[in-house]
Amino acid sequence: MLKKPVLFMSNGHGEDLNASLILQALVKIAPQIIVSGMPLVGEGNAYHSLDIPILGQPQNLPSGGIFYMNIFTLLKDLSAGLIGLTIYQIRTLLKSSSNYNLIVAVGDIFPITMAYISGRPYVAFLVSTSSFYEGKLRLPWLTRLGLRSPRCLAIFTRDNFTAEDLQNQGMKKAIFAGYPIMDVLTPTGQDLHLNPDLPMIALLPGSRVPEAIHNLELQLQVCEVLADLETVQFRIALVKSITELDLENLAKKQGWDYQFPGIFTKKLTDKIIIIQGYYNAFADIIYQCNLAIGMAGTAVEQVVGLGKPVIQLPGKGPQFTYEFAEAQMRLLGTSITTIGNSYKNPAMFTQAAQTIQKILRDNDYLENCVKNGQERVGKPGGSQGIAEAIAKFI
C-alpha cells in the first residue's frame, strides 16, 4: 500500500489537543497515511504523547502563544527569540513541504498562513476563531487569503454559527463537523471522596506554571469566603506541571495547612475547610462538579460543553487576564460569569462567592447552561466527523 504523508500544524495547547484527536481518528479510517506534527507554539506535548514524529524543533516562549493580549508579553516573546523562531519554522516547512500530500492547519492566522506558503493542498480548522465573539467574523487579510485559496480544500469551524457566517461571506467550503475537545473527556473512575448530598465546586487553575499557581491562589481565597456562606466541597484538577512543592509553598503563603497529596485545610471561625486536589482526574472532576471556578482556555470550554456554569476570575496572566476572560465570555455565552476586571481588587473574592451561592440556587439558569453548552461547544464526535471529511481529500 502506497503511504500518503500528512502534516498536522497547530499553534497552541488547545490547538495541539484538537489536532491530536483528529489525527487519531484519521489514522483509523485511513490507514494508508503517515502523520507528522509541527507544533508552532510550545513543545507539542499532545504529539509527543502519541509518539508522532515532529517536524522542526519546538520551543516554548514566555506568552505560550497568547502575546496578542498584551504588548508586554509580545516584547518578552521578541526578546526570547520569536522572530528567529518564526523564520526557522518557515524555512523548515518550505524545505520539507513537498514531502506531504496534505497539510492540516489547526488554529488561526499562523498555521493557515504557513499552510498557504507551503504550496501544498491543505484544510483549515479554525479552533480559536468564532463568529460568537462579535456576531460576524472579521478575518485578518492573511487568513482570508489562505481560506480563499484553491489549495484550501475545506474550512472546518468550531461551531455551526461560524460555518453559516463564513458561507454567507462567500466561503462555501466552510462546514461544522464537530468540536473534538469533547471527545477526550473520559472519566477514569477515580474516587474523589465526595459527599453526594453537597454541591461540588471544581477549581481549574490552568496548566502553565507559574501562572497556574497564582490562579490557584486567587481561587483558594474565593473558597475561603464561600465556605463561610455555604456548605460545599471543593476539588482541584491538578496537572503534572504543578508540583507538590508548588502546592506546599502556596499553602504556606496563604496560611493553609498542607498535607500530601494535594490537601489544603484551614480552620475558619466555626468550621474547617478542606480542599482536595487530584492529578489525572480532570474529566472525573468536571463531570461531577456543579460549578467550576475556571481560569483556563480549553478546560473552561469543556466544562461549558458539559452544561455546567463557570465563574472566571481575571488573573495576572500572561494568558488568563481580564481581556482573555472577557473574550471567552463572549465566545461561550451565558454559561460564563466573569467577576470584576482586576486580580488586585480584594472585593472580587466576596463577589465571586456570593455569585456562586446565587447560581447554585438558580435552577432556570442551570438548565439554560445545558442548552447553551450544546450551542456553543456541542456534543462528542467532532474528531470522527472532521477526520471523515479530511479522508475524502487523501
One Martini backbone bead per residue (centre of mass of N, CA, C, O) as a GRO file, in nm:
protein
  394
    1MET     BB    1   0.095   0.037   0.024
    2LEU     BB    2   0.063   0.367  -0.034
    3LYS     BB    3   0.196   0.622   0.129
    4LYS     BB    4   0.047   0.921   0.299
    5PRO     BB    5   0.151   1.221   0.384
    6VAL     BB    6   0.069   1.409   0.691
    7LEU     BB    7   0.041   1.748   0.814
    8PHE     BB    8   0.031   1.882   1.141
    9MET     BB    9  -0.069   2.213   1.233
   10SER     BB   10  -0.005   2.410   1.537
   11ASN     BB   11  -0.087   2.697   1.796
   12GLY     BB   12  -0.123   2.524   2.077
   13HIS     BB   13  -0.266   2.347   2.319
   14GLY     BB   14  -0.556   2.321   2.202
   15GLU     BB   15  -0.464   2.267   1.911
   16ASP     BB   16  -0.302   2.012   1.965
   17LEU     BB   17  -0.535   1.850   2.076
   18ASN     BB   18  -0.717   1.857   1.828
   19ALA     BB   19  -0.513   1.732   1.633
   20SER     BB   20  -0.471   1.460   1.785
   21LEU     BB   21  -0.768   1.366   1.763
   22ILE     BB   22  -0.793   1.366   1.456
   23LEU     BB   23  -0.551   1.177   1.385
   24GLN     BB   24  -0.656   0.928   1.534
   25ALA     BB   25  -0.911   0.900   1.355
   26LEU     BB   26  -0.772   0.897   1.073
   27VAL     BB   27  -0.590   0.634   1.096
   28LYS     BB   28  -0.841   0.442   1.115
   29ILE     BB   29  -0.975   0.529   0.820
   30ALA     BB   30  -0.654   0.589   0.702
   31PRO     BB   31  -0.394   0.366   0.689
   32GLN     BB   32  -0.217   0.509   0.446
   33ILE     BB   33  -0.110   0.706   0.648
   34ILE     BB   34   0.134   0.960   0.746
   35VAL     BB   35   0.210   1.125   1.046
   36SER     BB   36   0.278   1.467   1.132
   37GLY     BB   37   0.420   1.728   1.340
   38MET     BB   38   0.375   2.108   1.389
   39PRO     BB   39   0.456   2.293   1.648
   40LEU     BB   40   0.443   2.651   1.675
   41VAL     BB   41   0.361   2.623   1.986
   42GLY     BB   42   0.558   2.493   2.177
   43GLU     BB   43   0.624   2.134   2.236
   44GLY     BB   44   0.396   1.920   2.166
   45ASN     BB   45   0.272   1.703   2.374
   46ALA     BB   46   0.041   1.568   2.212
   47TYR     BB   47   0.239   1.433   2.013
   48HIS     BB   48   0.440   1.291   2.202
   49SER     BB   49   0.224   1.100   2.341
   50LEU     BB   50   0.199   0.953   2.033
   51ASP     BB   51   0.469   0.941   1.870
   52ILE     BB   52   0.495   1.185   1.683
   53PRO     BB   53   0.650   1.318   1.440
   54ILE     BB   54   0.869   1.603   1.428
   55LEU     BB   55   0.875   1.918   1.283
   56GLY     BB   56   1.131   2.038   1.407
   57GLN     BB   57   1.192   2.273   1.699
   58PRO     BB   58   1.044   2.313   1.966
   59GLN     BB   59   0.930   2.620   2.152
   60ASN     BB   60   0.923   2.808   2.430
   61LEU     BB   61   0.736   3.090   2.530
   62PRO     BB   62   0.622   3.310   2.760
   63SER     BB   63   0.310   3.330   2.638
   64GLY     BB   64   0.206   3.069   2.478
   65GLY     BB   65   0.073   3.249   2.226
   66ILE     BB   66  -0.064   3.525   2.394
   67PHE     BB   67   0.054   3.816   2.290
   68TYR     BB   68  -0.210   3.972   2.180
   69MET     BB   69  -0.306   4.073   2.479
   70ASN     BB   70   0.005   4.190   2.522
   71ILE     BB   71   0.278   4.388   2.478
   72PHE     BB   72   0.467   4.261   2.696
   73THR     BB   73   0.459   3.966   2.591
   74LEU     BB   74   0.570   4.032   2.315
   75LEU     BB   75   0.844   4.138   2.413
   76LYS     BB   76   0.930   3.874   2.545
   77ASP     BB   77   0.922   3.704   2.285
   78LEU     BB   78   1.126   3.870   2.127
   79SER     BB   79   1.364   3.829   2.335
   80ALA     BB   80   1.328   3.497   2.301
   81GLY     BB   81   1.297   3.456   1.961
   82LEU     BB   82   1.049   3.484   1.764
   83ILE     BB   83   1.169   3.559   1.487
   84GLY     BB   84   1.369   3.326   1.458
   85LEU     BB   85   1.161   3.100   1.487
   86THR     BB   86   0.983   3.173   1.244
   87ILE     BB   87   1.201   3.148   1.028
   88TYR     BB   88   1.266   2.853   1.087
   89GLN     BB   89   0.980   2.740   1.027
   90ILE     BB   90   0.964   2.828   0.735
   91ARG     BB   91   1.215   2.681   0.630
   92THR     BB   92   1.133   2.396   0.718
   93LEU     BB   93   0.874   2.378   0.553
   94LEU     BB   94   0.988   2.440   0.264
   95LYS     BB   95   1.189   2.195   0.268
   96SER     BB   96   0.934   1.965   0.336
   97SER     BB   97   0.651   1.999   0.184
   98SER     BB   98   0.684   1.794  -0.063
   99ASN     BB   99   0.628   1.533   0.132
  100TYR     BB  100   0.319   1.629   0.128
  101ASN     BB  101  -0.018   1.578   0.050
  102LEU     BB  102  -0.114   1.710   0.333
  103ILE     BB  103  -0.248   1.987   0.524
  104VAL     BB  104  -0.323   2.052   0.875
  105ALA     BB  105  -0.472   2.347   0.997
  106VAL     BB  106  -0.454   2.439   1.349
  107GLY     BB  107  -0.627   2.751   1.419
  108ASP     BB  108  -0.505   3.035   1.265
  109ILE     BB  109  -0.312   3.248   1.098
  110PHE     BB  110  -0.047   3.088   1.115
  111PRO     BB  111  -0.109   2.798   0.995
  112ILE     BB  112  -0.252   2.907   0.743
  113THR     BB  113  -0.012   3.061   0.625
  114MET     BB  114   0.181   2.822   0.617
  115ALA     BB  115   0.009   2.651   0.425
  116TYR     BB  116   0.008   2.852   0.192
  117ILE     BB  117   0.334   2.871   0.152
  118SER     BB  118   0.384   2.560   0.087
  119GLY     BB  119   0.206   2.466  -0.186
  120ARG     BB  120  -0.008   2.286  -0.055
  121PRO     BB  121  -0.254   2.108   0.029
  122TYR     BB  122  -0.541   2.209   0.243
  123VAL     BB  123  -0.671   2.233   0.573
  124ALA     BB  124  -0.898   2.410   0.801
  125PHE     BB  125  -0.902   2.480   1.164
  126LEU     BB  126  -1.097   2.713   1.357
  127VAL     BB  127  -1.046   2.717   1.681
  128SER     BB  128  -0.996   3.048   1.768
  129THR     BB  129  -1.260   3.101   1.581
  130SER     BB  130  -1.559   3.316   1.614
  131SER     BB  131  -1.877   3.466   1.571
  132PHE     BB  132  -1.943   3.507   1.881
  133TYR     BB  133  -1.767   3.752   1.946
  134GLU     BB  134  -1.923   3.970   1.713
  135GLY     BB  135  -2.138   3.810   1.498
  136LYS     BB  136  -1.891   3.867   1.291
  137LEU     BB  137  -1.643   3.775   1.084
  138ARG     BB  138  -1.304   3.929   1.099
  139LEU     BB  139  -1.059   3.865   0.900
  140PRO     BB  140  -0.759   3.849   0.825
  141TRP     BB  141  -0.613   3.876   0.525
  142LEU     BB  142  -0.438   3.620   0.547
  143THR     BB  143  -0.664   3.428   0.618
  144ARG     BB  144  -0.844   3.486   0.376
  145LEU     BB  145  -0.640   3.404   0.164
  146GLY     BB  146  -0.610   3.109   0.259
  147LEU     BB  147  -0.923   3.027   0.242
  148ARG     BB  148  -0.946   3.115  -0.081
  149SER     BB  149  -0.776   2.905  -0.175
  150PRO     BB  150  -0.764   2.634  -0.389
  151ARG     BB  151  -0.585   2.465  -0.170
  152CYS     BB  152  -0.836   2.499   0.004
  153LEU     BB  153  -1.060   2.235   0.070
  154ALA     BB  154  -1.130   2.314   0.382
  155ILE     BB  155  -1.353   2.456   0.647
  156PHE     BB  156  -1.332   2.432   0.986
  157THR     BB  157  -1.545   2.465   1.264
  158ARG     BB  158  -1.649   2.513   1.614
  159ASP     BB  159  -1.929   2.614   1.482
  160ASN     BB  160  -2.222   2.672   1.313
  161PHE     BB  161  -2.231   2.982   1.311
  162THR     BB  162  -1.958   3.018   1.159
  163ALA     BB  163  -2.023   2.859   0.904
  164GLU     BB  164  -2.260   3.039   0.814
  165ASP     BB  165  -2.103   3.302   0.798
  166LEU     BB  166  -1.892   3.216   0.584
  167GLN     BB  167  -2.095   3.142   0.366
  168ASN     BB  168  -2.213   3.436   0.350
  169GLN     BB  169  -1.905   3.532   0.263
  170GLY     BB  170  -1.832   3.291   0.031
  171MET     BB  171  -1.738   3.028   0.207
  172LYS     BB  172  -1.838   2.716   0.099
  173LYS     BB  173  -1.622   2.528   0.265
  174ALA     BB  174  -1.775   2.569   0.519
  175ILE     BB  175  -1.781   2.357   0.818
  176PHE     BB  176  -1.959   2.158   1.063
  177ALA     BB  177  -1.816   1.856   1.245
  178GLY     BB  178  -1.712   1.951   1.516
  179TYR     BB  179  -1.563   1.930   1.859
  180PRO     BB  180  -1.301   1.746   1.987
  181ILE     BB  181  -1.273   1.814   2.304
  182MET     BB  182  -1.518   1.614   2.390
  183ASP     BB  183  -1.355   1.329   2.332
  184VAL     BB  184  -1.150   1.338   2.603
  185LEU     BB  185  -1.389   1.282   2.821
  186THR     BB  186  -1.268   1.030   3.035
  187PRO     BB  187  -1.334   0.879   3.299
  188THR     BB  188  -1.147   0.691   3.548
  189GLY     BB  189  -1.290   0.639   3.845
  190GLN     BB  190  -1.197   0.818   4.053
  191ASP     BB  191  -1.194   0.878   4.388
  192LEU     BB  192  -1.326   1.189   4.536
  193HIS     BB  193  -1.471   1.186   4.808
  194LEU     BB  194  -1.785   1.240   4.801
  195ASN     BB  195  -2.069   1.418   4.891
  196PRO     BB  196  -2.387   1.370   4.756
  197ASP     BB  197  -2.525   1.627   4.929
  198LEU     BB  198  -2.303   1.813   4.795
  199PRO     BB  199  -2.170   2.052   4.640
  200MET     BB  200  -1.933   2.087   4.364
  201ILE     BB  201  -1.622   2.257   4.325
  202ALA     BB  202  -1.423   2.345   4.061
  203LEU     BB  203  -1.068   2.378   4.011
  204LEU     BB  204  -0.916   2.576   3.732
  205PRO     BB  205  -0.583   2.697   3.695
  206GLY     BB  206  -0.429   2.540   3.492
  207SER     BB  207  -0.084   2.468   3.331
  208ARG     BB  208   0.083   2.727   3.365
  209VAL     BB  209   0.397   2.785   3.490
  210PRO     BB  210   0.314   3.019   3.739
  211GLU     BB  211   0.016   3.098   3.677
  212ALA     BB  212  -0.145   2.864   3.815
  213ILE     BB  213  -0.065   2.942   4.104
  214HIS     BB  214  -0.197   3.220   4.108
  215ASN     BB  215  -0.480   3.121   4.043
  216LEU     BB  216  -0.511   2.940   4.295
  217GLU     BB  217  -0.485   3.165   4.501
  218LEU     BB  218  -0.752   3.301   4.423
  219GLN     BB  219  -0.941   3.054   4.458
  220LEU     BB  220  -0.894   3.007   4.763
  221GLN     BB  221  -1.026   3.277   4.851
  222VAL     BB  222  -1.307   3.203   4.759
  223CYS     BB  223  -1.344   2.946   4.929
  224GLU     BB  224  -1.325   3.084   5.205
  225VAL     BB  225  -1.580   3.256   5.170
  226LEU     BB  226  -1.786   3.037   5.083
  227ALA     BB  227  -1.765   2.852   5.341
  228ASP     BB  228  -1.922   3.075   5.515
  229LEU     BB  229  -2.199   3.055   5.332
  230GLU     BB  230  -2.144   2.746   5.234
  231THR     BB  231  -2.202   2.398   5.195
  232VAL     BB  232  -1.917   2.266   5.043
  233GLN     BB  233  -1.709   2.126   4.780
  234PHE     BB  234  -1.359   2.074   4.679
  235ARG     BB  235  -1.183   2.045   4.353
  236ILE     BB  236  -0.865   1.989   4.207
  237ALA     BB  237  -0.724   2.021   3.884
  238LEU     BB  238  -0.431   1.861   3.828
  239VAL     BB  239  -0.109   1.907   3.694
  240LYS     BB  240   0.223   1.817   3.645
  241SER     BB  241   0.334   2.118   3.656
  242ILE     BB  242   0.213   2.086   3.941
  243THR     BB  243   0.365   2.063   4.235
  244GLU     BB  244   0.400   1.985   4.562
  245LEU     BB  245   0.579   2.228   4.622
  246ASP     BB  246   0.389   2.441   4.514
  247LEU     BB  247   0.159   2.377   4.717
  248GLU     BB  248   0.314   2.416   4.979
  249ASN     BB  249   0.396   2.714   4.930
  250LEU     BB  250   0.108   2.822   4.898
  251ALA     BB  251   0.001   2.746   5.176
  252LYS     BB  252   0.197   2.920   5.338
  253LYS     BB  253   0.121   3.195   5.208
  254GLN     BB  254  -0.210   3.150   5.287
  255GLY     BB  255  -0.248   2.980   5.566
  256TRP     BB  256  -0.224   2.679   5.511
  257ASP     BB  257  -0.262   2.346   5.533
  258TYR     BB  258  -0.046   2.072   5.427
  259GLN     BB  259  -0.125   1.756   5.255
  260PHE     BB  260  -0.038   1.469   5.142
  261PRO     BB  261  -0.222   1.478   4.851
  262GLY     BB  262  -0.355   1.790   4.783
  263ILE     BB  263  -0.420   1.912   5.086
  264PHE     BB  264  -0.631   2.166   5.208
  265THR     BB  265  -0.632   2.346   5.527
  266LYS     BB  266  -0.874   2.541   5.735
  267LYS     BB  267  -0.955   2.742   6.006
  268LEU     BB  268  -1.239   2.869   6.094
  269THR     BB  269  -1.459   2.988   6.307
  270ASP     BB  270  -1.676   2.704   6.274
  271LYS     BB  271  -1.469   2.560   6.066
  272ILE     BB  272  -1.338   2.323   5.828
  273ILE     BB  273  -1.150   2.353   5.540
  274ILE     BB  274  -1.148   2.136   5.246
  275ILE     BB  275  -0.902   2.081   4.983
  276GLN     BB  276  -0.892   1.872   4.695
  277GLY     BB  277  -0.637   1.725   4.501
  278TYR     BB  278  -0.603   1.599   4.151
  279TYR     BB  279  -0.458   1.378   3.947
  280ASN     BB  280  -0.585   1.259   3.660
  281ALA     BB  281  -0.914   1.402   3.709
  282PHE     BB  282  -1.066   1.600   3.525
  283ALA     BB  283  -1.319   1.450   3.421
  284ASP     BB  284  -1.429   1.367   3.695
  285ILE     BB  285  -1.468   1.655   3.806
  286ILE     BB  286  -1.649   1.791   3.578
  287TYR     BB  287  -1.879   1.579   3.583
  288GLN     BB  288  -1.934   1.628   3.917
  289CYS     BB  289  -1.984   1.911   3.902
  290ASN     BB  290  -2.173   2.221   3.950
  291LEU     BB  291  -1.909   2.407   3.942
  292ALA     BB  292  -1.665   2.641   3.804
  293ILE     BB  293  -1.338   2.767   3.863
  294GLY     BB  294  -1.206   2.932   3.579
  295MET     BB  295  -0.844   2.955   3.443
  296ALA     BB  296  -0.897   2.877   3.123
  297GLY     BB  297  -0.958   2.745   2.817
  298THR     BB  298  -1.037   2.449   2.730
  299ALA     BB  299  -1.156   2.363   3.005
  300VAL     BB  300  -1.394   2.561   2.998
  301GLU     BB  301  -1.524   2.457   2.741
  302GLN     BB  302  -1.584   2.172   2.854
  303VAL     BB  303  -1.772   2.257   3.079
  304VAL     BB  304  -1.979   2.392   2.898
  305GLY     BB  305  -2.037   2.135   2.726
  306LEU     BB  306  -2.165   1.995   2.999
  307GLY     BB  307  -2.357   2.230   3.131
  308LYS     BB  308  -2.175   2.423   3.303
  309PRO     BB  309  -2.089   2.657   3.521
  310VAL     BB  310  -1.874   2.962   3.517
  311ILE     BB  311  -1.615   3.111   3.705
  312GLN     BB  312  -1.429   3.411   3.657
  313LEU     BB  313  -1.090   3.525   3.710
  314PRO     BB  314  -0.882   3.772   3.693
  315GLY     BB  315  -0.553   3.760   3.608
  316LYS     BB  316  -0.207   3.809   3.559
  317GLY     BB  317  -0.085   3.601   3.376
  318PRO     BB  318  -0.061   3.597   3.037
  319GLN     BB  319  -0.339   3.467   2.972
  320PHE     BB  320  -0.545   3.509   3.233
  321THR     BB  321  -0.704   3.775   3.173
  322TYR     BB  322  -0.950   3.990   3.133
  323GLU     BB  323  -0.946   3.983   2.824
  324PHE     BB  324  -0.975   3.679   2.801
  325ALA     BB  325  -1.233   3.643   2.971
  326GLU     BB  326  -1.415   3.828   2.798
  327ALA     BB  327  -1.384   3.669   2.535
  328GLN     BB  328  -1.490   3.398   2.651
  329MET     BB  329  -1.772   3.504   2.718
  330ARG     BB  330  -1.855   3.559   2.425
  331LEU     BB  331  -1.807   3.271   2.320
  332LEU     BB  332  -1.979   3.102   2.569
  333GLY     BB  333  -2.173   3.278   2.716
  334THR     BB  334  -2.403   3.228   2.984
  335SER     BB  335  -2.208   3.022   3.144
  336ILE     BB  336  -2.045   3.291   3.196
  337THR     BB  337  -1.871   3.451   3.480
  338THR     BB  338  -1.719   3.761   3.543
  339ILE     BB  339  -1.513   3.891   3.807
  340GLY     BB  340  -1.435   4.164   3.734
  341ASN     BB  341  -1.098   4.336   3.619
  342SER     BB  342  -0.908   4.254   3.881
  343TYR     BB  343  -0.677   4.089   4.094
  344LYS     BB  344  -0.649   4.350   4.301
  345ASN     BB  345  -0.946   4.307   4.399
  346PRO     BB  346  -1.075   4.213   4.708
  347ALA     BB  347  -1.391   4.203   4.633
  348MET     BB  348  -1.395   3.955   4.441
  349PHE     BB  349  -1.435   3.716   4.645
  350THR     BB  350  -1.716   3.787   4.752
  351GLN     BB  351  -1.859   3.809   4.479
  352ALA     BB  352  -1.804   3.521   4.389
  353ALA     BB  353  -1.939   3.372   4.624
  354GLN     BB  354  -2.224   3.498   4.586
  355THR     BB  355  -2.263   3.399   4.295
  356ILE     BB  356  -2.248   3.099   4.351
  357GLN     BB  357  -2.480   3.083   4.548
  358LYS     BB  358  -2.694   3.179   4.342
  359ILE     BB  359  -2.655   2.964   4.117
  360LEU     BB  360  -2.718   2.702   4.291
  361ARG     BB  361  -3.039   2.819   4.307
  362ASP     BB  362  -3.066   2.844   3.978
  363ASN     BB  363  -3.241   2.643   3.775
  364ASP     BB  364  -3.280   2.803   3.513
  365TYR     BB  365  -2.982   2.860   3.462
  366LEU     BB  366  -2.883   2.564   3.461
  367GLU     BB  367  -3.054   2.484   3.214
  368ASN     BB  368  -2.928   2.693   3.018
  369CYS     BB  369  -2.638   2.574   3.022
  370VAL     BB  370  -2.707   2.324   2.860
  371LYS     BB  371  -2.798   2.466   2.599
  372ASN     BB  372  -2.546   2.642   2.557
  373GLY     BB  373  -2.337   2.410   2.530
  374GLN     BB  374  -2.453   2.293   2.266
  375GLU     BB  375  -2.414   2.554   2.094
  376ARG     BB  376  -2.100   2.634   2.161
  377VAL     BB  377  -1.975   2.318   2.155
  378GLY     BB  378  -2.111   2.037   2.191
  379LYS     BB  379  -2.078   1.721   2.102
  380PRO     BB  380  -1.953   1.442   2.064
  381GLY     BB  381  -1.755   1.359   1.745
  382GLY     BB  382  -1.553   1.558   1.597
  383SER     BB  383  -1.313   1.384   1.515
  384GLN     BB  384  -1.467   1.200   1.318
  385GLY     BB  385  -1.596   1.415   1.136
  386ILE     BB  386  -1.331   1.545   1.035
  387ALA     BB  387  -1.183   1.290   0.939
  388GLU     BB  388  -1.388   1.211   0.721
  389ALA     BB  389  -1.351   1.470   0.553
  390ILE     BB  390  -1.042   1.445   0.505
  391ALA     BB  391  -1.030   1.161   0.365
  392LYS     BB  392  -1.138   1.268   0.081
  393PHE     BB  393  -0.835   1.415   0.020
  394ILE     BB  394  -0.633   1.142   0.018
   0.00000   0.00000   0.00000
